[in-house]
Amino acid sequence: MLAAFTSGSFAKSAKRSRDAVIQIIGKIQRSDYEGDRAALKRMYGELTPFLHDKKERNKHIVSRVEYWRGFALWRRALNGFNESADPKGLQEDLEHAVSEFNQSAAVDASFTDAKIGAGSCLSNLIFLNQKNRSRMLELIAKAGRVLKEAQAEAPENPRLYWVLGPNVWYAPPERGGSQSKAIEMYQRGLELARKDKGRTTDPLDPSWGEPELLMNLAWSNLHRTTADLKAAKSYAQSALELVPFWHYVKDILMPQIDVAIGKVYSVPAPTSAVIPKKLPLPSGTTLSSGTP
């Protein structure tokens, strides 16, 4: 009877922990879309107790908690790029995110999404360390290794295409890069994301990807050598249909597209359109050493 009572109490405690983690994950994803960097840092901290709970023996939950802690810092950094935040702070967030993703993968070696997140963070760290050649070469090797592992393990993961696309966009032709190839990668990722929609039944597992791929397709069609403004606007609108409160797309990217359309057709830009002094990177951009 005592064993049964203990087992039942543990099961209830585990369920409460799981429910609490799921609630925080939802807040992290919303804060990412809203561009709320302070909330992302706070949510990162709120997940900490679930790593130190000695009663928690479920490796699946632990690995996912590590993942979402890394995700919070990753997206805090990516949103920071759009705000021209202090590079030192961006670097610290990305480095800590890599550590969280590595720990997640260490707990669950089959969890490829942790490697995808680490690969993106390492790629952005390459961009931040362009003046430090030895550090940059070290990061290039690490990013290349982890992303190759992810490709081998889950070649049809749509989030992988979102992370790899910017590297292909910025890489020189002799290294296999081109704008058209990057756009093809985003389109393939979007196809896979839509195909997989609803297949992820565990809310602890990442299922994001479709809105992000739509956003990068909008950005790419706006900034390609020969812009396709109609496609850019259509993709941005589709992203906002899925996430109406997405700060980057609603307040930065869409106004840029409207201004570009206004210039082409000599139509005054909407009064709400504001172009930042410095062109922001799309929220998931990973940068290779070939970045201008």
C-alpha positions as CSV (number, residue, x, y, z in Angstrom):
1,M,0.0,0.0,0.0
2,L,2.8,2.4,0.9
3,A,4.5,1.6,-2.5
4,A,1.3,2.3,-4.3
5,F,0.7,5.5,-2.5
6,T,4.3,6.7,-3.2
7,S,4.0,5.8,-6.8
8,G,0.7,7.6,-7.2
9,S,2.1,10.7,-5.4
10,F,5.1,10.7,-7.7
11,A,2.9,10.4,-10.8
12,K,0.8,13.4,-9.7
13,S,3.9,15.5,-9.0
14,A,5.4,14.6,-12.4
15,K,2.2,15.6,-14.1
16,R,2.1,19.0,-12.3
17,S,5.7,19.6,-13.3
18,R,5.0,18.7,-16.9
19,D,1.9,20.9,-17.0
20,A,3.9,23.8,-15.5
21,V,6.7,23.4,-18.1
22,I,4.2,23.3,-21.0
23,Q,2.7,26.6,-19.7
24,I,6.1,28.2,-19.7
25,I,6.9,26.9,-23.2
26,G,3.8,28.7,-24.5
27,K,4.9,31.9,-22.9
28,I,8.4,31.6,-24.4
29,Q,7.1,31.2,-27.9
30,R,4.7,34.1,-27.5
31,S,7.4,36.3,-26.1
32,D,9.6,35.4,-29.0
33,Y,7.0,36.5,-31.5
34,E,6.3,39.7,-29.5
35,G,10.0,40.5,-29.4
36,D,9.9,40.7,-25.6
37,R,13.5,40.0,-24.7
38,A,13.1,40.7,-21.0
39,A,10.3,38.1,-20.8
40,L,12.5,35.5,-22.7
41,K,15.2,35.9,-20.1
42,R,12.7,35.6,-17.3
43,M,11.1,32.4,-18.8
44,Y,14.6,31.0,-19.1
45,G,15.0,31.3,-15.4
46,E,11.5,30.0,-14.6
47,L,12.5,26.7,-16.2
48,T,15.5,26.3,-13.9
49,P,13.7,24.5,-11.0
50,F,12.6,21.7,-13.3
51,L,16.2,20.8,-13.9
52,H,17.1,20.6,-10.2
53,D,14.0,18.7,-9.0
54,K,15.5,15.5,-7.6
55,K,12.2,13.7,-7.9
56,E,12.1,14.3,-11.7
57,R,13.6,11.2,-13.3
58,N,12.0,11.6,-16.8
59,K,14.8,12.1,-19.3
60,H,12.4,13.2,-21.9
61,I,11.1,16.1,-19.8
62,V,14.7,17.1,-18.7
63,S,16.0,17.2,-22.3
64,R,13.0,19.3,-23.4
65,V,13.4,21.7,-20.5
66,E,17.1,22.2,-21.6
67,Y,15.9,22.7,-25.2
68,W,13.4,25.4,-24.3
69,R,15.9,27.2,-22.0
70,G,18.2,27.3,-25.0
71,F,15.4,28.4,-27.3
72,A,14.6,31.3,-25.0
73,L,18.1,32.6,-25.1
74,W,18.5,31.9,-28.8
75,R,15.4,33.9,-29.7
76,R,16.4,36.6,-27.2
77,A,19.6,37.0,-29.2
78,L,17.8,36.9,-32.6
79,N,15.4,39.6,-31.5
80,G,18.4,41.5,-30.2
81,F,19.9,41.6,-33.7
82,N,16.8,43.4,-34.9
83,E,17.2,46.0,-32.2
84,S,21.0,46.5,-32.7
85,A,21.5,45.3,-29.1
86,D,24.9,45.2,-27.5
87,P,27.0,42.5,-29.4
88,K,28.5,41.3,-26.1
89,G,25.1,40.6,-24.7
90,L,24.1,38.8,-27.9
91,Q,27.2,36.7,-27.7
92,E,26.6,35.7,-24.1
93,D,23.0,34.7,-24.9
94,L,24.1,32.6,-27.9
95,E,26.9,30.9,-26.0
96,H,24.6,30.0,-23.1
97,A,22.0,28.8,-25.6
98,V,24.6,26.5,-27.2
99,S,25.4,25.0,-23.8
100,E,21.7,24.4,-23.1
101,F,21.2,22.7,-26.5
102,N,24.2,20.6,-26.0
103,Q,23.0,19.4,-22.6
104,S,19.6,18.6,-24.1
105,A,21.2,16.5,-26.8
106,A,23.4,14.8,-24.1
107,V,20.3,13.7,-22.2
108,D,18.5,12.6,-25.4
109,A,20.9,11.8,-28.2
110,S,18.0,11.2,-30.6
111,F,16.7,14.7,-30.2
112,T,17.8,16.4,-33.4
113,D,16.1,19.7,-32.7
114,A,18.6,20.4,-30.0
115,K,21.4,20.1,-32.6
116,I,19.6,22.4,-35.0
117,G,19.3,25.1,-32.4
118,A,23.0,24.7,-31.5
119,G,23.9,25.0,-35.2
120,S,22.0,28.2,-35.6
121,C,23.6,29.8,-32.5
122,L,27.1,28.7,-33.6
123,S,26.5,30.2,-37.0
124,N,25.4,33.6,-35.5
125,L,28.5,33.5,-33.3
126,I,30.6,33.2,-36.4
127,F,29.1,36.5,-37.5
128,L,29.9,38.1,-34.2
129,N,33.5,36.9,-34.2
130,Q,34.6,37.9,-37.7
131,K,37.4,40.0,-36.3
132,N,38.8,37.0,-34.3
133,R,40.0,34.6,-37.0
134,S,41.0,31.8,-34.7
135,R,37.7,31.9,-32.8
136,M,35.8,32.2,-36.1
137,L,37.5,29.1,-37.6
138,E,36.7,27.1,-34.4
139,L,33.1,28.1,-34.6
140,I,32.9,27.3,-38.3
141,A,34.1,23.7,-37.6
142,K,31.7,23.3,-34.7
143,A,28.7,24.6,-36.6
144,G,29.5,22.5,-39.7
145,R,29.9,19.4,-37.6
146,V,26.6,19.8,-35.6
147,L,24.6,20.7,-38.7
148,K,25.9,17.8,-40.7
149,E,24.8,15.5,-37.8
150,A,21.4,17.1,-37.9
151,Q,21.1,16.6,-41.6
152,A,22.1,13.0,-41.4
153,E,19.6,12.3,-38.5
154,A,16.6,14.3,-39.7
155,P,16.8,15.4,-43.3
156,E,13.1,16.2,-43.4
157,N,12.9,18.4,-40.3
158,P,11.5,21.7,-41.5
159,R,13.3,23.7,-38.8
160,L,16.6,22.4,-40.2
161,Y,15.8,24.1,-43.6
162,W,15.0,27.4,-41.7
163,V,18.5,27.3,-40.1
164,L,20.4,26.2,-43.2
165,G,18.8,28.6,-45.6
166,P,20.5,31.8,-44.5
167,N,23.9,30.1,-44.7
168,V,23.2,29.2,-48.3
169,W,21.9,32.8,-49.0
170,Y,25.1,34.4,-47.8
171,A,27.7,31.8,-48.9
172,P,29.6,32.7,-52.1
173,P,28.8,30.6,-55.3
174,E,32.1,28.7,-55.0
175,R,30.8,27.3,-51.7
176,G,27.4,26.4,-53.1
177,G,25.6,29.5,-52.1
178,S,23.0,31.5,-54.0
179,Q,19.8,33.4,-53.3
180,S,17.7,31.1,-55.4
181,K,19.0,28.0,-53.6
182,A,18.2,29.5,-50.2
183,I,14.7,30.3,-51.4
184,E,14.3,26.7,-52.6
185,M,15.4,25.5,-49.2
186,Y,12.8,27.6,-47.5
187,Q,10.1,26.4,-49.9
188,R,11.0,22.8,-49.2
189,G,11.0,23.4,-45.5
190,L,7.6,25.1,-45.7
191,E,6.3,22.1,-47.6
192,L,7.5,19.7,-44.9
193,A,6.2,22.0,-42.1
194,R,2.7,21.9,-43.6
195,K,2.9,18.2,-44.2
196,D,3.9,17.6,-40.6
197,K,1.3,19.9,-39.1
198,G,-0.6,18.2,-36.3
199,R,1.8,15.2,-36.2
200,T,3.6,16.5,-33.1
201,T,1.3,15.4,-30.3
202,D,3.6,16.2,-27.3
203,P,3.6,19.9,-26.5
204,L,7.0,19.5,-25.0
205,D,8.4,18.9,-28.5
206,P,9.0,21.7,-30.9
207,S,6.5,22.0,-33.8
208,W,7.3,25.6,-34.9
209,G,8.5,26.3,-38.4
210,E,5.7,27.2,-40.8
211,P,5.4,30.9,-39.7
212,E,9.2,31.3,-39.5
213,L,9.7,29.8,-43.0
214,L,7.0,32.1,-44.4
215,M,8.8,35.1,-42.8
216,N,12.1,34.2,-44.3
217,L,10.5,33.7,-47.7
218,A,9.0,37.2,-47.4
219,W,12.4,38.7,-46.4
220,S,14.3,36.8,-49.2
221,N,11.9,37.9,-51.9
222,L,12.2,41.5,-50.7
223,H,16.0,41.4,-50.6
224,R,16.9,39.2,-53.6
225,T,18.8,40.9,-56.4
226,T,15.6,41.1,-58.4
227,A,12.9,41.6,-55.8
228,D,9.6,39.9,-56.0
229,L,7.5,42.3,-54.0
230,K,4.2,40.5,-54.7
231,A,5.6,37.3,-53.3
232,A,7.2,39.1,-50.4
233,K,3.9,40.6,-49.3
234,S,2.0,37.4,-49.8
235,Y,4.4,35.4,-47.6
236,A,4.4,38.1,-44.9
237,Q,0.6,38.2,-44.9
238,S,0.5,34.4,-44.6
239,A,2.9,34.6,-41.6
240,L,0.7,37.2,-39.9
241,E,-2.4,35.0,-40.5
242,L,-0.7,32.4,-38.4
243,V,0.8,34.8,-35.8
244,P,-1.0,38.1,-35.9
245,F,1.0,39.6,-33.0
246,W,4.5,38.9,-34.6
247,H,6.4,42.1,-33.9
248,Y,9.1,41.6,-36.4
249,V,6.8,40.8,-39.4
250,K,4.1,43.3,-38.4
251,D,6.2,46.3,-37.3
252,I,9.4,45.9,-39.3
253,L,9.2,43.6,-42.3
254,M,5.8,44.4,-43.6
255,P,6.4,48.2,-43.5
256,Q,9.6,47.6,-45.5
257,I,7.7,45.7,-48.1
258,D,5.1,48.4,-48.3
259,V,7.7,51.1,-48.8
260,A,9.4,49.1,-51.5
261,I,6.0,48.6,-53.3
262,G,5.3,52.4,-52.9
263,K,8.6,53.3,-54.6
264,V,8.0,50.9,-57.6
265,Y,4.4,52.1,-58.2
266,S,4.9,55.7,-57.0
267,V,2.3,55.3,-54.4
268,P,2.9,57.0,-51.0
269,A,4.0,54.6,-48.3
270,P,1.6,54.0,-45.4
271,T,2.1,56.5,-42.7
272,S,2.8,53.7,-40.3
273,A,5.8,52.5,-42.3
274,V,9.0,53.1,-40.5
275,I,12.4,51.9,-41.8
276,P,15.0,51.4,-39.2
277,K,18.4,53.1,-39.7
278,K,20.0,49.7,-39.8
279,L,18.5,46.9,-41.8
280,P,17.5,44.2,-39.4
281,L,18.2,40.6,-40.0
282,P,15.3,38.2,-40.3
283,S,14.5,36.7,-36.9
284,G,16.3,33.4,-37.5
285,T,19.1,34.4,-39.6
286,T,22.1,32.2,-39.3
287,L,25.3,33.7,-40.8
288,S,28.2,31.9,-42.4
289,S,31.7,33.2,-42.6
290,G,30.9,34.4,-46.1
291,T,28.6,37.1,-44.7
292,P,29.4,40.5,-46.3
